Amino acid sequence: MLGSLSLRLILLYRKYAPDNVRQRCRYHPSCSKYTFVCIQRFGFFRGWALAFKRFQRCRPPNGGTDFPPHSDNHDC
């Protein structure tokens, strides 16, 4: 339930947030896409934990390609 609500909120953000807000992500895929995939793969709690770790890495000079871990990888 919390996972599906989070996914819906992320989709709303991606659809309605102004372009100047969404285009600031330093990583590929964007932080919202990364969070969406993590919640789908790992569920609400672990998905958000991985997303939070990603948000903390988002400082200059960090950036580049950073894909969500696969379901068999235990980073968190």
N, CA, C and O atoms as a GROMACS GRO file, in nm:
protein
  304
    1MET      N    1   0.082  -0.119   0.000
    1MET     CA    2   0.000   0.000   0.000
    1MET      C    3   0.086   0.125   0.000
    1MET      O    4   0.064   0.214  -0.082
    2LEU      N    5   0.183   0.134   0.090
    2LEU     CA    6   0.271   0.251   0.092
    2LEU      C    7   0.355   0.259  -0.035
    2LEU      O    8   0.382   0.367  -0.087
    3GLY      N    9   0.396   0.143  -0.084
    3GLY     CA   10   0.475   0.139  -0.206
    3GLY      C   11   0.397   0.192  -0.325
    3GLY      O   12   0.448   0.273  -0.403
    4SER      N   13   0.272   0.147  -0.340
    4SER     CA   14   0.192   0.193  -0.454
    4SER      C   15   0.159   0.341  -0.442
    4SER      O   16   0.154   0.411  -0.543
    5LEU      N   17   0.136   0.390  -0.321
    5LEU     CA   18   0.113   0.533  -0.302
    5LEU      C   19   0.238   0.613  -0.340
    5LEU      O   20   0.228   0.716  -0.406
    6SER      N   21   0.354   0.566  -0.298
    6SER     CA   22   0.479   0.633  -0.333
    6SER      C   23   0.500   0.636  -0.484
    6SER      O   24   0.540   0.738  -0.539
    7LEU      N   25   0.471   0.524  -0.550
    7LEU     CA   26   0.487   0.519  -0.696
    7LEU      C   27   0.393   0.618  -0.765
    7LEU      O   28   0.433   0.684  -0.861
    8ARG      N   29   0.271   0.629  -0.717
    8ARG     CA   30   0.177   0.725  -0.775
    8ARG      C   31   0.223   0.868  -0.754
    8ARG      O   32   0.213   0.951  -0.845
    9LEU      N   33   0.275   0.898  -0.635
    9LEU     CA   34   0.324   1.033  -0.609
    9LEU      C   35   0.444   1.067  -0.697
    9LEU      O   36   0.457   1.180  -0.744
   10ILE      N   37   0.531   0.971  -0.719
   10ILE     CA   38   0.647   0.993  -0.807
   10ILE      C   39   0.600   1.019  -0.949
   10ILE      O   40   0.652   1.107  -1.017
   11LEU      N   41   0.501   0.943  -0.995
   11LEU     CA   42   0.447   0.965  -1.130
   11LEU      C   43   0.383   1.104  -1.143
   11LEU      O   44   0.399   1.170  -1.245
   12LEU      N   45   0.312   1.148  -1.039
   12LEU     CA   46   0.255   1.283  -1.041
   12LEU      C   47   0.366   1.388  -1.046
   12LEU      O   48   0.356   1.486  -1.120
   13TYR      N   49   0.469   1.369  -0.967
   13TYR     CA   50   0.582   1.461  -0.969
   13TYR      C   51   0.644   1.468  -1.108
   13TYR      O   52   0.670   1.577  -1.160
   14ARG      N   53   0.667   1.353  -1.169
   14ARG     CA   54   0.730   1.348  -1.301
   14ARG      C   55   0.642   1.414  -1.408
   14ARG      O   56   0.692   1.469  -1.505
   15LYS      N   57   0.512   1.406  -1.389
   15LYS     CA   58   0.420   1.462  -1.488
   15LYS      C   59   0.398   1.613  -1.470
   15LYS      O   60   0.388   1.686  -1.568
   16TYR      N   61   0.390   1.658  -1.344
   16TYR     CA   62   0.347   1.796  -1.320
   16TYR      C   63   0.454   1.890  -1.264
   16TYR      O   64   0.430   2.011  -1.260
   17ALA      N   65   0.567   1.840  -1.223
   17ALA     CA   66   0.671   1.931  -1.170
   17ALA      C   67   0.726   2.016  -1.284
   17ALA      O   68   0.740   1.967  -1.397
   18PRO      N   69   0.757   2.141  -1.257
   18PRO     CA   70   0.813   2.227  -1.362
   18PRO      C   71   0.945   2.171  -1.415
   18PRO      O   72   1.022   2.108  -1.342
   19ASP      N   73   0.970   2.195  -1.542
   19ASP     CA   74   1.091   2.144  -1.606
   19ASP      C   75   1.218   2.192  -1.537
   19ASP      O   76   1.314   2.116  -1.527
   20ASN      N   77   1.220   2.315  -1.490
   20ASN     CA   78   1.343   2.366  -1.428
   20ASN      C   79   1.374   2.296  -1.296
   20ASN      O   80   1.488   2.300  -1.250
   21VAL      N   81   1.277   2.232  -1.235
   21VAL     CA   82   1.300   2.154  -1.112
   21VAL      C   83   1.348   2.014  -1.149
   21VAL      O   84   1.442   1.963  -1.089
   22ARG      N   85   1.285   1.953  -1.248
   22ARG     CA   86   1.317   1.815  -1.284
   22ARG      C   87   1.449   1.802  -1.358
   22ARG      O   88   1.509   1.694  -1.355
   23GLN      N   89   1.497   1.904  -1.423
   23GLN     CA   90   1.618   1.895  -1.504
   23GLN      C   91   1.746   1.916  -1.424
   23GLN      O   92   1.853   1.927  -1.484
   24ARG      N   93   1.740   1.922  -1.295
   24ARG     CA   94   1.858   1.947  -1.212
   24ARG      C   95   1.932   1.821  -1.170
   24ARG      O   96   2.039   1.830  -1.110
   25CYS      N   97   1.879   1.705  -1.200
   25CYS     CA   98   1.941   1.581  -1.155
   25CYS      C   99   2.077   1.563  -1.223
   25CYS      O  100   2.088   1.578  -1.344
   26ARG      N  101   2.178   1.529  -1.144
   26ARG     CA  102   2.314   1.511  -1.194
   26ARG      C  103   2.338   1.370  -1.245
   26ARG      O  104   2.439   1.344  -1.311
   27TYR      N  105   2.248   1.279  -1.215
   27TYR     CA  106   2.267   1.139  -1.249
   27TYR      C  107   2.174   1.095  -1.362
   27TYR      O  108   2.073   1.159  -1.392
   28HIS      N  109   2.212   0.985  -1.423
   28HIS     CA  110   2.124   0.916  -1.516
   28HIS      C  111   2.109   0.773  -1.466
   28HIS      O  112   2.212   0.708  -1.446
   29PRO      N  113   1.993   0.721  -1.444
   29PRO     CA  114   1.862   0.784  -1.458
   29PRO      C  115   1.839   0.889  -1.349
   29PRO      O  116   1.913   0.895  -1.251
   30SER      N  117   1.736   0.970  -1.369
   30SER     CA  118   1.707   1.076  -1.273
   30SER      C  119   1.675   1.016  -1.136
   30SER      O  120   1.646   0.897  -1.124
   31CYS      N  121   1.681   1.099  -1.034
   31CYS     CA  122   1.654   1.051  -0.898
   31CYS      C  123   1.511   0.997  -0.884
   31CYS      O  124   1.489   0.899  -0.813
   32SER      N  125   1.415   1.061  -0.950
   32SER     CA  126   1.278   1.011  -0.940
   32SER      C  127   1.263   0.875  -1.009
   32SER      O  128   1.193   0.788  -0.958
   33LYS      N  129   1.328   0.857  -1.123
   33LYS     CA  130   1.323   0.727  -1.190
   33LYS      C  131   1.395   0.620  -1.107
   33LYS      O  132   1.346   0.508  -1.095
   34TYR      N  133   1.510   0.655  -1.050
   34TYR     CA  134   1.586   0.565  -0.965
   34TYR      C  135   1.500   0.520  -0.846
   34TYR      O  136   1.493   0.401  -0.816
   35THR      N  137   1.434   0.616  -0.781
   35THR     CA  138   1.349   0.585  -0.666
   35THR      C  139   1.232   0.496  -0.707
   35THR      O  140   1.200   0.400  -0.637
   36PHE      N  141   1.171   0.526  -0.820
   36PHE     CA  142   1.059   0.448  -0.870
   36PHE      C  143   1.099   0.302  -0.890
   36PHE      O  144   1.028   0.211  -0.847
   37VAL      N  145   1.213   0.280  -0.956
   37VAL     CA  146   1.260   0.144  -0.983
   37VAL      C  147   1.296   0.073  -0.852
   37VAL      O  148   1.263  -0.044  -0.836
   38CYS      N  149   1.362   0.142  -0.761
   38CYS     CA  150   1.400   0.080  -0.633
   38CYS      C  151   1.276   0.037  -0.554
   38CYS      O  152   1.276  -0.071  -0.495
   39ILE      N  153   1.173   0.120  -0.551
   39ILE     CA  154   1.051   0.083  -0.479
   39ILE      C  155   0.984  -0.036  -0.547
   39ILE      O  156   0.932  -0.124  -0.479
   40GLN      N  157   0.985  -0.040  -0.679
   40GLN     CA  158   0.928  -0.154  -0.750
   40GLN      C  159   1.005  -0.282  -0.719
   40GLN      O  160   0.945  -0.387  -0.697
   41ARG      N  161   1.137  -0.275  -0.718
   41ARG     CA  162   1.220  -0.395  -0.701
   41ARG      C  163   1.226  -0.443  -0.557
   41ARG      O  164   1.221  -0.563  -0.530
   42PHE      N  165   1.235  -0.348  -0.462
   42PHE     CA  166   1.267  -0.385  -0.324
   42PHE      C  167   1.157  -0.355  -0.223
   42PHE      O  168   1.168  -0.393  -0.107
   43GLY      N  169   1.051  -0.289  -0.265
   43GLY     CA  170   0.946  -0.254  -0.172
   43GLY      C  171   0.969  -0.116  -0.112
   43GLY      O  172   1.069  -0.049  -0.139
   44PHE      N  173   0.874  -0.075  -0.031
   44PHE     CA  174   0.871   0.061   0.022
   44PHE      C  175   0.995   0.096   0.105
   44PHE      O  176   1.062   0.194   0.075
   45PHE      N  177   1.025   0.019   0.207
   45PHE     CA  178   1.130   0.058   0.301
   45PHE      C  179   1.270   0.050   0.241
   45PHE      O  180   1.346   0.147   0.249
   46ARG      N  181   1.304  -0.061   0.180
   46ARG     CA  182   1.438  -0.073   0.121
   46ARG      C  183   1.451   0.018   0.000
   46ARG      O  184   1.558   0.074  -0.024
   47GLY      N  185   1.344   0.034  -0.077
   47GLY     CA  186   1.347   0.123  -0.193
   47GLY      C  187   1.377   0.266  -0.154
   47GLY      O  188   1.460   0.332  -0.217
   48TRP      N  189   1.310   0.315  -0.050
   48TRP     CA  190   1.334   0.451  -0.004
   48TRP      C  191   1.472   0.465   0.062
   48TRP      O  192   1.534   0.570   0.054
   49ALA      N  193   1.519   0.359   0.129
   49ALA     CA  194   1.653   0.364   0.189
   49ALA      C  195   1.759   0.380   0.079
   49ALA      O  196   1.852   0.459   0.094
   50LEU      N  197   1.746   0.304  -0.029
   50LEU     CA  198   1.839   0.318  -0.141
   50LEU      C  199   1.828   0.456  -0.205
   50LEU      O  200   1.929   0.515  -0.242
   51ALA      N  201   1.706   0.506  -0.218
   51ALA     CA  202   1.686   0.639  -0.275
   51ALA      C  203   1.751   0.746  -0.188
   51ALA      O  204   1.813   0.839  -0.239
   52PHE      N  205   1.736   0.734  -0.057
   52PHE     CA  206   1.796   0.831   0.034
   52PHE      C  207   1.949   0.832   0.021
   52PHE      O  208   2.011   0.938   0.022
   53LYS      N  209   2.008   0.712   0.009
   53LYS     CA  210   2.153   0.705  -0.012
   53LYS      C  211   2.191   0.775  -0.142
   53LYS      O  212   2.294   0.842  -0.149
   54ARG      N  213   2.110   0.760  -0.244
   54ARG     CA  214   2.135   0.827  -0.373
   54ARG      C  215   2.123   0.978  -0.357
   54ARG      O  216   2.206   1.052  -0.410
   55PHE      N  217   2.022   1.025  -0.285
   55PHE     CA  218   2.005   1.170  -0.264
   55PHE      C  219   2.126   1.229  -0.194
   55PHE      O  220   2.167   1.342  -0.223
   56GLN      N  221   2.185   1.155  -0.100
   56GLN     CA  222   2.301   1.205  -0.028
   56GLN      C  223   2.425   1.214  -0.116
   56GLN      O  224   2.514   1.295  -0.089
   57ARG      N  225   2.432   1.133  -0.220
   57ARG     CA  226   2.546   1.138  -0.313
   57ARG      C  227   2.533   1.252  -0.412
   57ARG      O  228   2.630   1.282  -0.483
   58CYS      N  229   2.419   1.316  -0.420
   58CYS     CA  230   2.393   1.417  -0.523
   58CYS      C  231   2.447   1.553  -0.481
   58CYS      O  232   2.371   1.644  -0.445
   59ARG      N  233   2.578   1.566  -0.487
   59ARG     CA  234   2.647   1.693  -0.458
   59ARG      C  235   2.759   1.708  -0.560
   59ARG      O  236   2.815   1.608  -0.607
   60PRO      N  237   2.793   1.831  -0.594
   60PRO     CA  238   2.907   1.848  -0.684
   60PRO      C  239   3.032   1.790  -0.619
   60PRO      O  240   3.045   1.804  -0.498
   61PRO      N  241   3.120   1.727  -0.687
   61PRO     CA  242   3.125   1.705  -0.831
   61PRO      C  243   3.064   1.571  -0.872
   61PRO      O  244   3.089   1.524  -0.983
   62ASN      N  245   2.986   1.508  -0.784
   62ASN     CA  246   2.927   1.378  -0.816
   62ASN      C  247   2.830   1.388  -0.932
   62ASN      O  248   2.779   1.496  -0.963
   63GLY      N  249   2.807   1.275  -0.996
   63GLY     CA  250   2.714   1.269  -1.108
   63GLY      C  251   2.752   1.154  -1.199
   63GLY      O  252   2.846   1.080  -1.169
   64GLY      N  253   2.681   1.140  -1.308
   64GLY     CA  254   2.710   1.035  -1.404
   64GLY      C  255   2.602   0.930  -1.406
   64GLY      O  256   2.487   0.958  -1.374
   65THR      N  257   2.639   0.811  -1.445
   65THR     CA  258   2.544   0.701  -1.455
   65THR      C  259   2.544   0.622  -1.325
   65THR      O  260   2.649   0.581  -1.276
   66ASP      N  261   2.426   0.601  -1.270
   66ASP     CA  262   2.410   0.529  -1.143
   66ASP      C  263   2.278   0.455  -1.147
   66ASP      O  264   2.174   0.510  -1.108
   67PHE      N  265   2.280   0.331  -1.194
   67PHE     CA  266   2.158   0.253  -1.205
   67PHE      C  267   2.122   0.189  -1.071
   67PHE      O  268   2.210   0.164  -0.989
   68PRO      N  269   1.992   0.163  -1.049
   68PRO     CA  270   1.951   0.094  -0.927
   68PRO      C  271   2.014  -0.045  -0.921
   68PRO      O  272   2.035  -0.107  -1.024
   69PRO      N  273   2.043  -0.093  -0.801
   69PRO     CA  274   2.100  -0.227  -0.789
   69PRO      C  275   2.000  -0.333  -0.832
   69PRO      O  276   1.879  -0.312  -0.828
   70HIS      N  277   2.052  -0.446  -0.874
   70HIS     CA  278   1.966  -0.559  -0.908
   70HIS      C  279   1.914  -0.623  -0.780
   70HIS      O  280   1.970  -0.601  -0.673
   71SER      N  281   1.810  -0.699  -0.791
   71SER     CA  282   1.745  -0.755  -0.672
   71SER      C  283   1.834  -0.852  -0.595
   71SER      O  284   1.807  -0.878  -0.478
   72ASP      N  285   1.938  -0.908  -0.658
   72ASP     CA  286   2.026  -1.000  -0.586
   72ASP      C  287   2.142  -0.928  -0.517
   72ASP      O  288   2.220  -0.991  -0.445
   73ASN      N  289   2.155  -0.797  -0.537
   73ASN     CA  290   2.261  -0.718  -0.475
   73ASN      C  291   2.209  -0.664  -0.342
   73ASN      O  292   2.100  -0.608  -0.336
   74HIS      N  293   2.288  -0.679  -0.236
   74HIS     CA  294   2.243  -0.637  -0.102
   74HIS      C  295   2.327  -0.519  -0.053
   74HIS      O  296   2.406  -0.533   0.040
   75ASP      N  297   2.309  -0.401  -0.117
   75ASP     CA  298   2.382  -0.281  -0.079
   75ASP      C  299   2.330  -0.216   0.047
   75ASP      O  300   2.405  -0.146   0.115
   76CYS      N  301   2.205  -0.235   0.078
   76CYS     CA  302   2.145  -0.161   0.187
   76CYS      C  303   2.136  -0.243   0.313
   76CYS      O  304   2.088  -0.195   0.415
   0.00000   0.00000   0.00000
